[in-house]
């Protein structure tokens, strides 16, 4: 009996064990199935999400592109006009072909092509402008009155795992509605100050000449003064100027042998600074002809003084790694170095004197922007083992160059041995004009030109600061390397002009052997490119709906054209020719000269957009100002605008300080009058921070064109921003 019970118990336990194993298998199977469903849902939903993102981007792009063509929604023959056609083009570029056999295309609620029913279509594209037509017009006139377009795309996304639960596709849908804003009053406020006449790299290297048809010009590069097929005079044998028992070797700073950092625009990176030649006729710089020339540390102004692209070079960084200020994106960058090869004719002890100046405005707060760093033959320059230990340079304005002796301890050089003087700048805007190597110690370090006492008698001209040295065999001779290369851009010529080299036809690099197309001269007059970009923008406006006015400013502001021309002439008389004869004509007559009255320009722009007589602003229109400058405000338009300290850290009573307050004052007035200001800066010397503030204050945007070629692109972007927007 006991044995029977034990057997029964054993069989019962085996049955329970088998039952538990069966239950576990069922649970595992269900879990695997559920897991497969979850994975399948994840994969299928991932495919759906990717497609949904693609569709959203596609309809946004298509709607904005199509809105640019409104109100041209339908042709005279009843076919799709420019707006829906543009939408179709952009959808195709983004992978949605409206004329694919599996795509159903619907325009303004009517079937166009593809499957006849929605159920048969893989993709459905719907374009709608009819819903946005001007209902106040008679029905026959409502076509081509729409100011919005809606683009909707549905794509059935195939699924894999979700087929097990009855789904074969998931519909991914997105739509976008874009508006083309009509009834705009726009005023262009244009900087025509003197800096707009110069190249953004080499100021003063180009000037208009009445004898040469515009947009020609008279180049003032460095004179070649030598056989066109041979070396120039400045590359002849070294000659010393001797007087008072001392010898002097003169080097013009712009005739460097080599530069370490290129100024080519296509290589340019923000904060990667460079030496570049400048030519100014009235700033007191010396040269081998009547126009002064020097090299300057660009771009200007200094990043540490404001939100600009110049970079300070520090003594310790140059000594250790040859770099500049590292606290900028991508830094540190190689410090710009100019090399000068030279020899002395007699053995002895020599000193190096340099005529230079630091910028007088926007100084580095730490005062470290006013030094010149240097070395001889790639080594250190004194017993302390550091670079440019000395007095440095005071901030100086034009005609305030200063001589400084670099070395306290004389160099003992042998005759006929080549040496290399290397110069690095400290702050942005630091400029070097002339170098003198002499065995005359000339007094204490940090002295002025009066320390060069022997030059006070029997010198080649009346004032060593201004001496051009023309015709002097000892002046700036013995140059080497780049300074003697006929293909170097500094010697770009002018056909037929005495003393200037003709265009070099045999340069191995290009694309054009005419070196006037080099970046140092290219777009020599930024105002030309800026005016053409402005004209191109004006030409895109539709005089049937929009008004345009024009203001320019330099030392003062001037309204050149009131808003043209709907309110003044009426829609029937307002044609493109009227715009050509008014606004376009005034733009064509714009020339550069004078200072920079940005505040006055904004003030005049507000007047042009006014709805009060004698101005022609429309109360129901959107009011927009496009403000362009390549410089910094330095003119005060009136006494009212600077009474408050509106610009942070801007205390003082100079015109530059007050002018910034005036810019903000009139930007506030623009905002109070519902005027949006879009700001454009040109080049690297404009007040980016101030222009950004003006845009932010009024609801616009700021864009910078680091070279004139980018202006068309910026005006195109502004056109889209001003006229087009997504509303749904």
PyMOL commands that set and color helices and strands:
alter all, ss='L'
color gray80, all
select helices_A, chain A and resi 2-67+82-93+118-120+130-132+139-141+161-165+194-197+233-235+265-267+315-321+449-451+453-456+481-484+489-491+515-517+526-540+566-569+576-588+598-608+655-672+688-698+708-723
alter helices_A, ss='H'
color red, helices_A
select strands_A, chain A and resi 103-107+110-113+123-128+148-158+169-180+184-191+206-207+218-219+241-243+246-252+258-259+274-280+292-298+337-342+348-357+372-376+402-405+411-413+419-425+431-438+547-553+557-564+622-629+675-682+702-705+724-726
alter strands_A, ss='S'
color yellow, strands_A
deselect
rebuild
show_as cartoon
